[in-house]
């Protein structure tokens, strides 16, 4: 719970603001 959400966030929003 979290890893999947983060993967989707990075997949859909690479330049959304959260990219470490």
trRosetta pair geometry for C-beta under 8 A, 3 or more apart (Angstrom, degrees):
i j d omega theta_ij theta_ji phi_ij phi_ji
1 4 7.5 -39 -121 27 27 103
1 5 7.7 24 180 -8 50 114
2 5 5.8 -52 -142 36 26 110
2 6 6.2 25 156 -19 62 107
3 6 5.8 -55 -147 36 28 110
3 7 6.4 30 152 -22 63 106
4 7 5.7 -54 -149 34 31 112
4 8 6.4 28 154 -17 65 105
5 8 5.9 -56 -150 37 31 109
5 9 6.2 33 151 -23 65 107
6 9 5.5 -52 -146 35 32 114
6 10 6.3 28 155 -16 65 106
7 10 5.9 -58 -148 39 28 107
7 11 6.0 27 152 -21 65 111
8 11 5.4 -56 -142 39 31 111
8 12 5.9 9 164 -2 69 111
9 12 6.5 -63 -136 48 22 93
9 13 5.5 -41 -179 47 63 105
9 16 6.8 -92 178 37 88 149
9 18 6.4 -3 141 72 130 129
10 13 7.1 -69 -107 69 16 62
10 14 6.1 50 -174 -98 60 64
10 18 7.6 -95 -80 101 75 94
10 19 7.0 116 -125 -109 90 77
11 14 7.7 8 -133 -58 10 85
12 16 7.9 35 101 -45 74 132
13 16 3.0 23 164 -38 126 126
13 17 7.7 -17 152 19 123 67
13 18 7.4 58 107 45 114 89
14 19 6.2 56 -180 -97 58 131
15 19 6.8 -22 -99 -29 41 144
16 19 7.6 134 43 -39 68 95
